[in-house]
Amino acid sequence: MSMRHTSPAVSAPPSKLPDVGTTIFTVMSQLATECGALNLSQGSPDFPPPAGLLDRVAHHLYASSNQYAPMAGLPALREQIAIKTLALYGRQIDPDSEVTVTSGATEALFSAIEAFVHPGDEVLCFDPAYDTYDPAVRLAGGRAVHLPLVPPRFGIDWAQLRAAITPRTRMIIVNSPHNPTGAVLSAADMASLEAIVRDTGILLLGDEVYEHMVFDGQRHESLLRHPALAERSLVISSFGKTFHATGWKIGYCVAPKALMSEFRRIHQFVQFCVVTPMQRALADFLASDADHYLGLPAFYQQKRDQFCTLLAGSRLRYTPSAGTYFQLVDYSAISEEADVAYARRLTEEAGLASIPVSVFCAAPGNARLLRFCFAKDSSTLERAAEILCRL
């Protein structure tokens, strides 16, 4: 009689992120699909990229542009990024040594944190904070120190920031325009930041993926616009956000040569290189159609204004977003439910998906806030507003 031998079950080792589940974006989008709900949760435009850009992608797909690109990105695209950076922010950068094309902004943020955060280091970030920051810091062995933004305009408390800095502070993450609140930092804010980090070795990580979505005549105060800040900064931008092509996952990082050299040490093993025909297409389009991104503030301000006007008859409270393509609303006049539960019920019962803001906070508090994406066509915004006005 033969004996059957079975191997013992292999148990999973301890998790590096035991308290992290599936992201709220995946959860709410999946719930919207299951319920057939209108999805204003994830930041995905429901209109196409510019036709001229798509034409260039099609051209390069059939023009022998389908092999590996250089690790740092195609030279033609890095050159156009340098031209754009000089035109917008007055900063001359070397496309060979100070620009890297990445697999979206998330990869760039992760690579920047992994490159510079060592075990025991502290990284300061501001709540509500985009949910990729904290896990990346912890995976690097660091500790994320969460400082609350000050409502209702969600500004930074500069005295609190100064008090939070310790000898272990390695990096400050600065996100403007800010996801999820839509807040925008001013020139005075940049002066305050410069005064705080002067004479320190603190690095700045600038999440500026919504750089072209700043409203009401304000100017985007990029870290790159301020020389004393730029020299210690890694600034992340997103072609996906700028060209309505979030599924392409193409972004880039700009940093001084010494910082970029370390950034590339990590990037090369996370992604190595980014899809070649789309890089070529982006280089072509940036060279010929700068009017697209220059026109984005007016384009998205019109959508913000339409959405806010449509909500005027609702019981929601809100301050029009200063930037991004997100609008926060306060539903406390409608329900006392916590935002995660209310967002789920709104999806299941009313047919409209949003993002609860508490998931972006280490200490959620009692705010009753939801985030809606208004990067949608007019009919979608009208349908969403009809649902919200019935609440």
C-alpha positions as a Markdown table, in Angstrom:
| # | Residue | x | y | z |
|---|---|---|---|---|
| 1 | Met | 0.0 | 0.0 | 0.0 |
| 2 | Ser | 1.5 | 3.3 | -1.0 |
| 3 | Met | 1.6 | 6.1 | 1.4 |
| 4 | Arg | 0.6 | 9.6 | 0.4 |
| 5 | His | 2.9 | 12.3 | 1.7 |
| 6 | Thr | 1.6 | 15.8 | 1.9 |
| 7 | Ser | 3.6 | 18.9 | 2.6 |
| 8 | Pro | 2.6 | 21.0 | 5.6 |
| 9 | Ala | 0.8 | 24.2 | 4.7 |
| 10 | Val | 3.0 | 27.2 | 4.4 |
| 11 | Ser | 1.8 | 30.1 | 6.4 |
| 12 | Ala | 2.3 | 33.6 | 5.3 |
| 13 | Pro | 5.0 | 35.5 | 7.1 |
| 14 | Pro | 4.0 | 38.6 | 9.1 |
| 15 | Ser | 2.7 | 41.4 | 7.0 |
| 16 | Lys | 4.8 | 44.5 | 6.5 |
| 17 | Leu | 1.6 | 46.5 | 6.3 |
| 18 | Pro | -0.8 | 44.6 | 8.6 |
| 19 | Asp | -3.3 | 47.4 | 8.9 |
| 20 | Val | -3.5 | 48.2 | 5.2 |
| 21 | Gly | -6.3 | 46.8 | 3.1 |
| 22 | Thr | -7.5 | 47.4 | -0.4 |
| 23 | Thr | -7.4 | 51.1 | -1.2 |
| 24 | Ile | -10.6 | 53.1 | -0.8 |
| 25 | Phe | -10.5 | 54.0 | -4.5 |
| 26 | Thr | -10.8 | 50.3 | -5.5 |
| 27 | Val | -13.4 | 49.6 | -2.8 |
| 28 | Met | -15.7 | 52.5 | -3.9 |
| 29 | Ser | -15.3 | 51.9 | -7.6 |
| 30 | Gln | -16.0 | 48.2 | -7.2 |
| 31 | Leu | -19.1 | 49.0 | -5.1 |
| 32 | Ala | -20.3 | 51.5 | -7.8 |
| 33 | Thr | -20.0 | 48.8 | -10.4 |
| 34 | Glu | -21.8 | 46.3 | -8.3 |
| 35 | Cys | -24.6 | 48.8 | -7.6 |
| 36 | Gly | -24.8 | 50.3 | -11.1 |
| 37 | Ala | -24.1 | 53.7 | -9.4 |
| 38 | Leu | -22.8 | 56.8 | -10.9 |
| 39 | Asn | -19.1 | 56.9 | -10.0 |
| 40 | Leu | -17.7 | 60.3 | -8.9 |
| 41 | Ser | -15.3 | 58.6 | -6.5 |
| 42 | Gln | -12.1 | 57.8 | -8.4 |
| 43 | Gly | -10.4 | 60.7 | -10.2 |
| 44 | Ser | -11.0 | 59.5 | -13.7 |
| 45 | Pro | -12.2 | 61.9 | -16.4 |
| 46 | Asp | -15.0 | 60.5 | -18.5 |
| 47 | Phe | -13.9 | 62.3 | -21.6 |
| 48 | Pro | -11.0 | 61.3 | -23.9 |
| 49 | Pro | -7.4 | 62.6 | -24.2 |
| 50 | Pro | -6.8 | 65.3 | -26.9 |
| 51 | Ala | -7.3 | 63.9 | -30.4 |
| 52 | Gly | -3.9 | 65.1 | -31.5 |
| 53 | Leu | -2.2 | 63.2 | -28.7 |
| 54 | Leu | -4.0 | 60.0 | -29.6 |
| 55 | Asp | -3.0 | 60.5 | -33.2 |
| 56 | Arg | 0.6 | 60.6 | -32.2 |
| 57 | Val | 0.3 | 57.5 | -30.1 |
| 58 | Ala | -1.2 | 55.6 | -33.1 |
| 59 | His | 1.6 | 56.9 | -35.3 |
| 60 | His | 4.3 | 55.7 | -32.9 |
| 61 | Leu | 2.7 | 52.3 | -32.3 |
| 62 | Tyr | 3.3 | 51.6 | -36.0 |
| 63 | Ala | 6.6 | 53.4 | -36.4 |
| 64 | Ser | 8.9 | 50.8 | -34.7 |
| 65 | Ser | 8.7 | 52.5 | -31.3 |
| 66 | Asn | 7.8 | 49.5 | -29.3 |
| 67 | Gln | 11.1 | 48.5 | -27.6 |
| 68 | Tyr | 12.6 | 49.6 | -24.3 |
| 69 | Ala | 13.1 | 53.2 | -23.7 |
| 70 | Pro | 16.1 | 54.5 | -21.7 |
| 71 | Met | 15.7 | 54.0 | -18.0 |
| 72 | Ala | 15.4 | 57.8 | -17.4 |
| 73 | Gly | 13.0 | 58.4 | -20.2 |
| 74 | Leu | 13.3 | 59.2 | -23.9 |
| 75 | Pro | 15.6 | 62.2 | -24.4 |
| 76 | Ala | 13.0 | 64.0 | -26.5 |
| 77 | Leu | 10.4 | 63.8 | -23.7 |
| 78 | Arg | 12.9 | 64.9 | -21.0 |
| 79 | Glu | 13.8 | 67.8 | -23.2 |
| 80 | Gln | 10.2 | 68.9 | -23.5 |
| 81 | Ile | 9.8 | 68.6 | -19.7 |
| 82 | Ala | 12.8 | 70.9 | -19.3 |
| 83 | Ile | 11.3 | 73.4 | -21.7 |
| 84 | Lys | 7.9 | 73.3 | -19.9 |
| 85 | Thr | 9.6 | 73.7 | -16.5 |
| 86 | Leu | 11.5 | 76.8 | -17.7 |
| 87 | Ala | 8.4 | 78.3 | -19.3 |
| 88 | Leu | 6.1 | 77.8 | -16.4 |
| 89 | Tyr | 8.4 | 78.1 | -13.3 |
| 90 | Gly | 11.5 | 79.9 | -14.6 |
| 91 | Arg | 13.8 | 77.1 | -13.5 |
| 92 | Gln | 16.5 | 75.9 | -15.9 |
| 93 | Ile | 17.0 | 72.1 | -15.5 |
| 94 | Asp | 19.2 | 69.6 | -17.2 |
| 95 | Pro | 17.1 | 67.1 | -19.1 |
| 96 | Asp | 19.8 | 64.5 | -18.9 |
| 97 | Ser | 20.5 | 64.6 | -15.2 |
| 98 | Glu | 17.5 | 66.3 | -13.5 |
| 99 | Val | 14.4 | 64.6 | -15.1 |
| 100 | Thr | 13.2 | 61.0 | -14.9 |
| 101 | Val | 10.0 | 59.7 | -16.6 |
| 102 | Thr | 8.1 | 57.4 | -14.3 |
| 103 | Ser | 5.3 | 54.9 | -14.3 |
| 104 | Gly | 2.8 | 57.4 | -13.0 |
| 105 | Ala | 3.1 | 59.7 | -10.0 |
| 106 | Thr | 2.6 | 56.8 | -7.5 |
| 107 | Glu | 5.8 | 55.1 | -8.7 |
| 108 | Ala | 7.6 | 58.4 | -8.5 |
| 109 | Leu | 6.5 | 59.1 | -5.0 |
| 110 | Phe | 7.4 | 55.5 | -3.9 |
| 111 | Ser | 10.8 | 55.7 | -5.5 |
| 112 | Ala | 11.6 | 59.1 | -3.9 |
| 113 | Ile | 10.6 | 57.9 | -0.5 |
| 114 | Glu | 12.5 | 54.6 | -0.8 |
| 115 | Ala | 15.6 | 56.5 | -2.1 |
| 116 | Phe | 15.9 | 58.8 | 0.9 |
| 117 | Val | 14.0 | 57.5 | 3.9 |
| 118 | His | 16.1 | 55.3 | 6.2 |
| 119 | Pro | 15.0 | 53.2 | 9.2 |
| 120 | Gly | 14.2 | 55.6 | 12.1 |
| 121 | Asp | 13.7 | 58.7 | 9.8 |
| 122 | Glu | 10.6 | 60.8 | 10.2 |
| 123 | Val | 8.5 | 62.1 | 7.3 |
| 124 | Leu | 6.0 | 64.9 | 7.9 |
| 125 | Cys | 2.8 | 64.9 | 5.9 |
| 126 | Phe | -0.5 | 66.8 | 6.2 |
| 127 | Asp | -3.9 | 65.2 | 6.8 |
| 128 | Pro | -6.0 | 64.6 | 4.9 |
| 129 | Ala | -3.1 | 62.9 | 3.1 |
| 130 | Tyr | -3.1 | 60.9 | -0.1 |
| 131 | Asp | -3.0 | 57.3 | 1.0 |
| 132 | Thr | 0.2 | 56.2 | -0.7 |
| 133 | Tyr | 2.5 | 58.3 | 1.5 |
| 134 | Asp | 2.2 | 56.6 | 4.8 |
| 135 | Pro | 2.7 | 53.0 | 3.6 |
| 136 | Ala | 5.7 | 53.9 | 1.5 |
| 137 | Val | 7.3 | 55.6 | 4.4 |
| 138 | Arg | 6.7 | 52.6 | 6.6 |
| 139 | Leu | 8.1 | 50.2 | 4.0 |
| 140 | Ala | 11.3 | 52.2 | 4.0 |
| 141 | Gly | 11.5 | 51.8 | 7.8 |
| 142 | Gly | 10.5 | 55.3 | 8.5 |
| 143 | Arg | 7.7 | 56.9 | 10.5 |
| 144 | Ala | 5.1 | 59.2 | 9.0 |
| 145 | Val | 4.2 | 62.1 | 11.3 |
| 146 | His | 0.7 | 63.3 | 10.4 |
| 147 | Leu | -0.1 | 67.0 | 11.0 |
| 148 | Pro | -3.7 | 68.1 | 10.5 |
| 149 | Leu | -4.6 | 70.8 | 8.0 |
| 150 | Val | -6.7 | 73.6 | 9.3 |
| 151 | Pro | -10.3 | 73.7 | 8.1 |
| 152 | Pro | -12.3 | 75.1 | 6.5 |
| 153 | Arg | -9.7 | 76.0 | 3.9 |
| 154 | Phe | -7.3 | 73.3 | 4.9 |
| 155 | Gly | -4.2 | 75.5 | 5.3 |
| 156 | Ile | -0.9 | 74.4 | 7.0 |
| 157 | Asp | -0.3 | 75.5 | 10.5 |
| 158 | Trp | 3.3 | 76.7 | 10.1 |
| 159 | Ala | 3.9 | 77.0 | 13.8 |
| 160 | Gln | 2.8 | 73.4 | 14.3 |
| 161 | Leu | 5.0 | 72.2 | 11.5 |
| 162 | Arg | 8.1 | 74.0 | 13.0 |
| 163 | Ala | 7.4 | 72.4 | 16.4 |
| 164 | Ala | 7.1 | 68.9 | 14.8 |
| 165 | Ile | 10.6 | 69.0 | 13.3 |
| 166 | Thr | 13.1 | 66.9 | 15.2 |
| 167 | Pro | 16.7 | 65.7 | 14.5 |
| 168 | Arg | 15.1 | 62.6 | 12.8 |
| 169 | Thr | 13.1 | 64.6 | 10.3 |
| 170 | Arg | 14.2 | 63.5 | 6.8 |
| 171 | Met | 11.5 | 64.8 | 4.6 |
| 172 | Ile | 8.3 | 66.9 | 4.3 |
| 173 | Ile | 5.7 | 65.9 | 1.8 |
| 174 | Val | 4.0 | 69.0 | 0.2 |
| 175 | Asn | 0.9 | 68.4 | -1.9 |
| 176 | Ser | -0.5 | 71.4 | -3.8 |
| 177 | Pro | -3.0 | 71.6 | -5.3 |
| 178 | His | -4.1 | 69.2 | -2.5 |
| 179 | Asn | -5.9 | 65.9 | -2.9 |
| 180 | Pro | -8.5 | 65.5 | -1.4 |
| 181 | Thr | -9.4 | 69.0 | -0.2 |
| 182 | Gly | -8.5 | 71.1 | -3.3 |
| 183 | Ala | -6.5 | 73.6 | -1.2 |
| 184 | Val | -3.7 | 75.5 | -2.9 |
| 185 | Leu | -0.6 | 76.9 | -1.3 |
| 186 | Ser | 0.3 | 80.6 | -1.8 |
| 187 | Ala | 3.6 | 82.4 | -2.3 |
| 188 | Ala | 3.4 | 83.4 | 1.4 |
| 189 | Asp | 3.1 | 79.7 | 2.3 |
| 190 | Met | 6.2 | 78.9 | 0.3 |
| 191 | Ala | 8.1 | 81.7 | 2.1 |
| 192 | Ser | 7.0 | 80.2 | 5.4 |
| 193 | Leu | 8.2 | 76.7 | 4.3 |
| 194 | Glu | 11.5 | 78.2 | 3.1 |
| 195 | Ala | 12.1 | 79.8 | 6.5 |
| 196 | Ile | 11.4 | 76.6 | 8.3 |
| 197 | Val | 13.7 | 74.3 | 6.3 |
| 198 | Arg | 16.6 | 76.9 | 5.9 |
| 199 | Asp | 19.8 | 75.6 | 7.4 |
| 200 | Thr | 18.5 | 72.1 | 7.7 |
| 201 | Gly | 19.1 | 69.0 | 5.7 |
| 202 | Ile | 15.4 | 68.3 | 5.3 |
| 203 | Leu | 14.3 | 67.2 | 1.8 |
| 204 | Leu | 11.0 | 68.2 | 0.2 |
| 205 | Leu | 8.8 | 65.9 | -1.8 |
| 206 | Gly | 6.4 | 67.9 | -3.9 |
| 207 | Asp | 3.3 | 66.1 | -5.1 |
| 208 | Glu | 2.2 | 68.5 | -7.8 |
| 209 | Val | 0.1 | 66.3 | -10.1 |
| 210 | Tyr | -2.7 | 68.8 | -10.3 |
| 211 | Glu | -0.4 | 71.7 | -11.2 |
| 212 | His | -2.6 | 72.8 | -14.1 |
| 213 | Met | -5.8 | 72.9 | -12.1 |
| 214 | Val | -5.6 | 76.1 | -10.1 |
| 215 | Phe | -8.6 | 78.4 | -10.2 |
| 216 | Asp | -9.8 | 82.0 | -9.7 |
| 217 | Gly | -6.7 | 83.6 | -11.1 |
| 218 | Gln | -4.3 | 82.0 | -8.6 |
| 219 | Arg | -0.8 | 80.9 | -9.6 |
| 220 | His | 0.5 | 77.5 | -9.0 |
| 221 | Glu | 3.3 | 77.9 | -6.5 |
| 222 | Ser | 5.5 | 75.0 | -7.5 |
| 223 | Leu | 8.5 | 74.2 | -5.4 |
| 224 | Leu | 10.4 | 74.6 | -8.6 |
| 225 | Arg | 9.5 | 78.3 | -8.7 |
| 226 | His | 11.4 | 79.0 | -5.5 |
| 227 | Pro | 15.2 | 78.4 | -5.9 |
| 228 | Ala | 15.9 | 77.8 | -2.2 |
| 229 | Leu | 13.2 | 75.2 | -2.1 |
| 230 | Ala | 13.9 | 73.6 | -5.5 |
| 231 | Glu | 17.5 | 72.8 | -4.5 |
| 232 | Arg | 16.2 | 70.4 | -1.8 |
| 233 | Ser | 13.1 | 69.1 | -3.7 |
| 234 | Leu | 11.9 | 66.2 | -5.7 |
| 235 | Val | 8.8 | 67.4 | -7.6 |
| 236 | Ile | 6.4 | 64.9 | -9.0 |
| 237 | Ser | 4.0 | 65.6 | -12.0 |
| 238 | Ser | 1.5 | 63.6 | -13.9 |
| 239 | Phe | 0.8 | 63.4 | -17.6 |
| 240 | Gly | -2.2 | 61.2 | -16.8 |
| 241 | Lys | -3.9 | 64.1 | -15.0 |
| 242 | Thr | -2.8 | 66.7 | -17.5 |
| 243 | Phe | -3.9 | 64.9 | -20.6 |
| 244 | His | -7.1 | 63.1 | -19.3 |
| 245 | Ala | -5.2 | 59.7 | -19.6 |
| 246 | Thr | -5.0 | 58.4 | -16.1 |
| 247 | Gly | -4.8 | 54.8 | -17.3 |
| 248 | Trp | -1.5 | 55.4 | -19.1 |
| 249 | Lys | 0.3 | 55.8 | -15.7 |
| 250 | Ile | 3.0 | 58.2 | -17.0 |
| 251 | Gly | 4.5 | 60.9 | -14.8 |
| 252 | Tyr | 7.9 | 62.4 | -14.1 |
| 253 | Cys | 10.2 | 63.6 | -11.3 |
| 254 | Val | 12.3 | 66.8 | -11.4 |
| 255 | Ala | 15.2 | 67.1 | -8.9 |
| 256 | Pro | 18.7 | 68.4 | -8.6 |
| 257 | Lys | 21.4 | 66.1 | -10.1 |
| 258 | Ala | 22.6 | 64.7 | -6.7 |
| 259 | Leu | 19.0 | 63.8 | -5.6 |
| 260 | Met | 18.1 | 62.5 | -9.0 |
| 261 | Ser | 21.0 | 60.2 | -9.1 |
| 262 | Glu | 19.8 | 58.5 | -5.9 |
| 263 | Phe | 16.2 | 58.5 | -7.2 |
| 264 | Arg | 17.2 | 56.6 | -10.3 |
| 265 | Arg | 19.0 | 54.0 | -8.2 |
| 266 | Ile | 15.5 | 52.9 | -6.9 |
| 267 | His | 13.5 | 53.7 | -10.0 |
| 268 | Gln | 15.5 | 51.4 | -12.2 |
| 269 | Phe | 14.5 | 48.4 | -10.1 |
| 270 | Val | 10.8 | 49.4 | -9.6 |
| 271 | Gln | 9.9 | 50.1 | -13.2 |
| 272 | Phe | 13.1 | 50.5 | -15.2 |
| 273 | Cys | 11.4 | 52.3 | -18.1 |
| 274 | Val | 8.0 | 53.5 | -19.3 |
| 275 | Val | 6.0 | 52.6 | -22.4 |
| 276 | Thr | 7.9 | 53.9 | -25.4 |
| 277 | Pro | 5.3 | 54.9 | -28.0 |
| 278 | Met | 3.4 | 57.0 | -25.5 |
| 279 | Gln | 6.6 | 58.8 | -24.4 |
| 280 | Arg | 7.2 | 59.6 | -28.1 |
| 281 | Ala | 3.7 | 60.8 | -28.5 |
| 282 | Leu | 3.9 | 63.0 | -25.4 |
| 283 | Ala | 7.1 | 64.6 | -26.6 |
| 284 | Asp | 5.5 | 65.4 | -29.9 |
| 285 | Phe | 2.3 | 66.8 | -28.3 |
| 286 | Leu | 4.2 | 68.9 | -25.7 |
| 287 | Ala | 6.2 | 70.5 | -28.5 |
| 288 | Ser | 3.2 | 71.4 | -30.6 |
| 289 | Asp | 0.2 | 71.9 | -28.3 |
| 290 | Ala | 1.2 | 73.7 | -25.1 |
| 291 | Asp | -2.2 | 75.5 | -25.3 |
| 292 | His | -3.8 | 72.3 | -23.9 |
| 293 | Tyr | -2.2 | 72.5 | -20.4 |
| 294 | Leu | -2.3 | 76.3 | -20.4 |
| 295 | Gly | -6.1 | 76.1 | -20.9 |
| 296 | Leu | -6.7 | 73.5 | -18.2 |
| 297 | Pro | -7.4 | 76.0 | -15.4 |
| 298 | Ala | -10.3 | 77.6 | -17.3 |
| 299 | Phe | -11.5 | 74.2 | -18.5 |
| 300 | Tyr | -11.8 | 72.7 | -15.0 |
| 301 | Gln | -12.9 | 75.9 | -13.3 |
| 302 | Gln | -15.9 | 75.8 | -15.6 |
| 303 | Lys | -16.7 | 72.3 | -14.5 |
| 304 | Arg | -16.2 | 73.2 | -10.8 |
| 305 | Asp | -18.5 | 76.2 | -11.2 |
| 306 | Gln | -21.2 | 74.1 | -13.0 |
| 307 | Phe | -21.1 | 71.4 | -10.3 |
| 308 | Cys | -21.3 | 73.9 | -7.4 |
| 309 | Thr | -24.1 | 75.8 | -9.1 |
| 310 | Leu | -26.0 | 72.6 | -9.5 |
| 311 | Leu | -25.6 | 71.8 | -5.8 |
| 312 | Ala | -26.9 | 75.2 | -4.7 |
| 313 | Gly | -30.4 | 73.7 | -4.2 |
| 314 | Ser | -29.1 | 70.9 | -2.0 |
| 315 | Arg | -28.6 | 70.7 | 1.8 |
| 316 | Leu | -24.9 | 70.2 | 1.4 |
| 317 | Arg | -22.4 | 72.8 | 2.6 |
| 318 | Tyr | -19.2 | 73.5 | 0.5 |
| 319 | Thr | -16.6 | 76.0 | -0.4 |
| 320 | Pro | -15.7 | 75.9 | -4.1 |
| 321 | Ser | -12.5 | 74.0 | -4.6 |
| 322 | Ala | -9.4 | 76.2 | -5.2 |
| 323 | Gly | -7.7 | 73.5 | -7.3 |
| 324 | Thr | -7.6 | 69.9 | -8.5 |
| 325 | Tyr | -10.7 | 68.3 | -10.0 |
| 326 | Phe | -12.3 | 67.4 | -6.7 |
| 327 | Gln | -15.0 | 69.1 | -4.6 |
| 328 | Leu | -15.5 | 68.5 | -0.9 |
| 329 | Val | -19.0 | 68.6 | 0.5 |
| 330 | Asp | -20.2 | 68.6 | 4.1 |
| 331 | Tyr | -23.3 | 66.4 | 4.6 |
| 332 | Ser | -23.8 | 67.0 | 8.3 |
| 333 | Ala | -27.1 | 68.7 | 7.7 |
| 334 | Ile | -28.4 | 65.5 | 6.2 |
| 335 | Ser | -26.9 | 62.7 | 8.3 |
| 336 | Glu | -24.9 | 62.1 | 11.5 |
| 337 | Glu | -23.4 | 58.9 | 10.1 |
| 338 | Ala | -19.7 | 58.5 | 9.9 |
| 339 | Asp | -18.5 | 59.3 | 6.4 |
| 340 | Val | -17.4 | 55.7 | 5.4 |
| 341 | Ala | -20.8 | 54.3 | 6.3 |
| 342 | Tyr | -22.6 | 57.2 | 4.6 |
| 343 | Ala | -20.6 | 57.0 | 1.4 |
| 344 | Arg | -21.4 | 53.3 | 1.2 |
| 345 | Arg | -25.1 | 53.9 | 1.8 |
| 346 | Leu | -25.1 | 56.8 | -0.7 |
| 347 | Thr | -23.7 | 54.4 | -3.3 |
| 348 | Glu | -26.0 | 51.5 | -2.5 |
| 349 | Glu | -29.3 | 53.4 | -2.0 |
| 350 | Ala | -29.0 | 56.6 | -4.0 |
| 351 | Gly | -26.7 | 55.3 | -6.8 |
| 352 | Leu | -23.8 | 57.8 | -6.4 |
| 353 | Ala | -20.3 | 56.9 | -5.4 |
| 354 | Ser | -17.9 | 59.3 | -3.6 |
| 355 | Ile | -14.8 | 59.1 | -1.4 |
| 356 | Pro | -15.1 | 59.5 | 2.4 |
| 357 | Val | -12.4 | 61.9 | 3.5 |
| 358 | Ser | -11.6 | 60.3 | 6.9 |
| 359 | Val | -9.7 | 57.5 | 5.1 |
| 360 | Phe | -7.0 | 60.1 | 4.4 |
| 361 | Cys | -6.5 | 60.9 | 8.1 |
| 362 | Ala | -4.5 | 59.2 | 10.8 |
| 363 | Ala | -7.0 | 60.6 | 13.3 |
| 364 | Pro | -10.3 | 60.7 | 11.4 |
| 365 | Gly | -12.2 | 63.1 | 13.7 |
| 366 | Asn | -15.9 | 63.8 | 13.4 |
| 367 | Ala | -16.1 | 65.7 | 10.1 |
| 368 | Arg | -18.8 | 64.7 | 7.7 |
| 369 | Leu | -17.0 | 65.2 | 4.4 |
| 370 | Leu | -17.2 | 63.5 | 1.0 |
| 371 | Arg | -15.0 | 64.0 | -2.0 |
| 372 | Phe | -16.6 | 64.1 | -5.5 |
| 373 | Cys | -14.7 | 64.2 | -8.8 |
| 374 | Phe | -16.0 | 66.8 | -11.2 |
| 375 | Ala | -13.8 | 65.7 | -14.2 |
| 376 | Lys | -16.9 | 64.6 | -15.9 |
| 377 | Asp | -19.0 | 65.7 | -18.8 |
| 378 | Ser | -22.0 | 68.0 | -18.2 |
| 379 | Ser | -24.6 | 65.3 | -18.3 |
| 380 | Thr | -22.8 | 63.3 | -15.6 |
| 381 | Leu | -22.5 | 66.3 | -13.3 |
| 382 | Glu | -26.2 | 67.0 | -13.8 |
| 383 | Arg | -27.2 | 63.5 | -12.9 |
| 384 | Ala | -25.0 | 63.5 | -9.8 |
| 385 | Ala | -26.4 | 66.8 | -8.7 |
| 386 | Glu | -30.0 | 65.6 | -9.1 |
| 387 | Ile | -29.2 | 62.8 | -6.7 |
| 388 | Leu | -27.6 | 65.0 | -4.2 |
| 389 | Cys | -30.4 | 67.6 | -4.3 |
| 390 | Arg | -32.9 | 64.9 | -3.4 |
| 391 | Leu | -31.1 | 64.0 | -0.2 |
